[in-house]
Amino acid sequence: MTTDPITWAEISIPALKNNLGIIRKAAGNAKIILVLKADAYGHGALDLVEHLDADALAVARIDEAITLRNHGYHGRLLLLSPLINDQLIQISQQLKIDLVLHSQAAANHLLSMQLPTGKPIPVWVKIDSGMHRLGILAEQADGVLSQLSRNPNLHVVSVMSHFASADDLESNQTTEQLAKINALHKKHPSLDVCFANSAGIFFHPAAHFEWIRAGLALYGINPSNHQNELTQKLIPVMTLKARVLDIKLINAGESVGYNARWTAHKPTRIAVIGIGYGDGFPRHAVSGTPILIHGVEYPLVGTVSMDLITVNIGDADVQVNDIATLWGEGLSARKVAKFAETIAYELTTRLSQRVKRVIINN
Ligand SMILES: Cc1ncc(COP(=O)(O)O)c(C=O)c1O
């Protein structure tokens, strides 16, 4: 037996489709990889996948790839950050998962194996153009690219790199990274390049090349503090909601919540709302974090508990059982994240299993 949930996340399929359309517009002729790692940034990959029409999907862990295959996704599927070993190579071949090779050692491992003849195995080669996370340094990639390209049992689909600061339009790092990849592309003109993340797609058209990888924008969140005509049309896919469980009157001088971090300076009406860090609402959200009720933003007050938050509703006509929006439609996750010193990616990804995902189809 179940009752209406206190806390839930609405997942809008029309918003998802809208965002994919916007990404398509922004990406021009580039082929589109949709990034569904971390359970589609917390949105629920299996609920979304059937609605996604793209050239490929990408995940970060082999288990995520296996889950998508078991669910019946047969399209191109990339494993972005694998730990290359015999077993992984075997599974990837069985399930037709494209591997991203991000080091000379990973390439050597593959090259040392007895590879099946016939249809060449597709691989992507990750280049470190300046982020210094995974990837073969751009200046050192010629050898490995030639080695892999010469092997008749392998097919290098594309080189791939990742931006460190594409969201920051004032940063020089993007130009520097682009210069390195352009130089490499010149030396290997027959290879595709896959570079742009969401911010790259919308704000750095020179980074589009042959393939783009879209994550955050697919979920309807602007990847940068900057806006343009297209980012303005993104619609949040996830709207996180919770019900008001009680309304309290707090006297002047009384405090609210753990460690008495907020004290009323005058008699204050407080709505107690059924969401907390046990649901993935960030515990570090400070007093003043906006909470949307009936289209109006009210400030969170006091410490976020495991299951509850407290909100200063002033004189507003807010009742028990009313619905608050924590982020999503009407209140961007990007805005809320700033009040918790985090980013929208972390907010949606950390939503806990306790929060029921309600799929909205129209
Ligand atoms: C390698 C790689 N490519 C693409 C993406 C997608 O980035 P975004 O969500 O900013 O579009 C990510 C996200 O973290 C990533 O790690």
The ligand as a Gaussian input file, in Angstrom:
#p B3LYP/6-31G(d) Opt

LIG

0 1
 C       34.252000      13.294000     -20.583000
 C       32.984000      14.069000     -20.486000
 N       32.373000      14.455000     -21.612000
 C       31.216000      15.167000     -21.580000
 C       30.624000      15.509000     -20.397000
 C       29.354000      16.320000     -20.418000
 O       29.569000      17.578000     -19.886000
 P       28.346000      18.594000     -19.687000
 O       27.428000      17.939000     -18.698000
 O       28.975000      19.814000     -19.145000
 O       27.724000      18.749000     -21.014000
 C       31.230000      15.145000     -19.192000
 C       30.628000      15.527000     -17.940000
 O       31.136000      15.532000     -16.877000
 C       32.443000      14.395000     -19.242000
 O       33.062000      14.022000     -18.120000

